[in-house]
Amino acid sequence: MPAVDPAQLQKAFGSLESDALSECQSMCQAFGLGADELFIRWQTYVINRHGGDAGIRPTRERLLDVRVTLQQESDRRASQRQPQAVPTVKLSRNRERTHYDKKSVEGLLQNMVSSSQEPLRTPQSTKRVGLLKGSASAVRSRSMASPMSPSVFAEPSPSAIRYSKRTNPGRTEDTLHSELPPLCLPEPRAALTVHNLAAKLADDYALSDDEDDESSSAEDADTAAQMPARRMRYMFEKLGTRTETINRRIERMALDVKAEYAITALANPTYPHQDAVTAVGRILNINLDDPAAPISNDTLFLETSRRLGNGRRILLDVQASPSFSLFPGQVVAVEGKNIKGSEFAASQFRPLPRLPHSSIGDRPDAIQPFDGIIACGPYTLSDNLEYEPLRDLIDQTLTTQPSLVLLLGPFVSEAHPMLREGQTDLMPEDVFSTKVSPHLARLREGLPISSSIYLVPSADDLCSPYVSFPQPPFSRELLARAGVPDGIESLSNPAQIAVNGVNIAISNIDALFHLVKEEVSRLPALSDRLPRLAWHLVEQRHFYPLATPPPDCAGILASQDARLRMLVAPDIMVTPSQLRQFARMHENAVLLNPGHLSKGLSGGTFVKLAVRAPSSMEASGPMLGDSTKLFPAECTSVEIVRI
């Protein structure tokens, strides 16, 4: 193979020292690689050896490690190479060929169909290739049409035909505060004031191993606001990190419970107590006979912190408690007795203190009206990659011209059958750049410059290189390579933002579906179960309070627990779930499940949101009283609409 142009290597790698450049040229010539191909191998090395740290530079010593890997793969292929039958129709081996004539297409299709009729499968190693790195030309070359590309087929899929003929588009599935007066926005519209509340994390919380270690607080706070990728590595945690995280969660809540109820000292529930005492601990589900058994009243245990009870656990008897709603991992304040020393008999569960939540008149920033659209992926039907629901969503968004658009992933779902079973030769980044980005460009071009558009990643999204929870936002470099236009930003997952003075919390992981199978309750204060599951997140001040996620769920990073803590009480809590969509208000907070825009072979739902000015609420009727005493949730109307 001819020597690779040094300029191409410099363009792919950014910058190379002379010795590193010579080594790259040598490897390209020895292993028949192009500049972009070698760069992808370098990215694989960085992910495997350095956890994807973007600060790792390609030195000659590190490139030699890459050479060793390439040589081992070359030797392995040589030893496993078998004689191959000569195909009936010879196809051009020109990699740059993009034109297919009748003979070449027929020959290619014949060679692809085996006698066993086994479907082609996407290699697992390509799952997270995504948009890590690579030149724009490489992305374009892979996205060229090919016989397996869905766009080649002229006829739409059966589900696409049924979707186009559906009889329920635009049907309202659920509403909240539909009786409020219509929203009136001034023209021309002013730009939204959006603050990312995660920046507050840098001032209020340090991510050091010891919260009392002031020497490392400044450095940790500095990196916390930037949410660096190197700290989001899954399975790179210390052994004691998770237990330390649990201990701190219990201790933080214990301090607030003492202050809320003016308790001098909290009791150790594992010691005998003849009189009623108050204890703070974490709920666990322990069944020694059947560890896989579901939670029940007879398998509840209370786990203490190290300071309050040496981390010990005790059986929790809830027979005498008139009302409760419990799940594993929940931190509770429970009042009761321990007569025999073997179990704690709960008489009542005290409401946990809430984060500070002020009315409109007590807030430093005035509440300004705005409207918005909220939707959650998947954005395409399960038997094609044509993204018809996303197209229709963009059409409706351009018609209503909202001030805020929140699009939650997955944009290219890991669970899509065509991607899981290898029924397309498009890489995930090709699907995003050719199917999703054009719709996003149309959205940005059709909305006024004052409108804000945000993308939120998902752990099920193949275009995100981070598979755990929490996730950093899509990088600007990644979005640019995917063809996403300027003016569309990304938020982290979870996200906490203030829009025109209204606090919005977003958790793009199906915590509700995980909780619904783990909750046990008796006459809870919030009787509607689905909103109650969402309220658990607000009450626990945590975006994923469940003790153990299901095996098929994304890994929860204990080392990033500070990013899963709620900083302020949300006015609007957005928790997408495959459970039934809902919009409810509870204790001055809107609990919202927008549903998914696509559900298998049919369309799903999305949300239309409207926040009114307090002055318009005061003028709408005398029953509302002084508008300064209202909460933003009382000024918010929600409509869940079928796409």
ABEGO torsion letter per residue (X at the ends): XBBBBAAAAAAAAGBBBAAAAAAAAAAAAAAGBBAAAAAAAAAAAAAAAAGGBAABBBBAAAAAAAAAAAAAAAAAAAAABBBBBBBABBBBABAABABBBAAAAAAAAAAABBAAGBBBBBBAAAAAAEAABEBAAAAAAAABBBAABAAABABBBAAAAAAAABAABGBBABBBGAABBBBBBBOBBBBBBBBBAAAAAAAABBABABAABAAAAAAAAAAAAAGBAAAABBGABBAAAAAAAAAAAAAAAAAAAAAAAGBABBBBAABBBABBBBBBBBBBBBBAABAABBBBAAABBBBBBAAAAGGBBBBBBAAABABBBBBBGBBBBBBEBBAAGABBBBABBBBBBBBBBBBAAABABBBBBBBBBBBBOBABBAABAAGAAAAAAAAAAAAAGBABBBBBOBABBAABAAAAAGABABBAAAAAAAAAAAAAAAAAAABBAABBBBBBBBAABAABABABOBBBBBBAAAAAAAGBBBGBBBBBOBBBBBBGGBBBBBBBBBAAAAAAAABBBBGBABABAAAAAAAAAAAAGBABABABBBAABBBBBAAAAAAABBABBBABBBBBBABBBBBBBBGGBBBBBAEBABBEABBBBBBBBBBBBAAAAAAAEAAAEBAAABBAAAABBBBBBBX
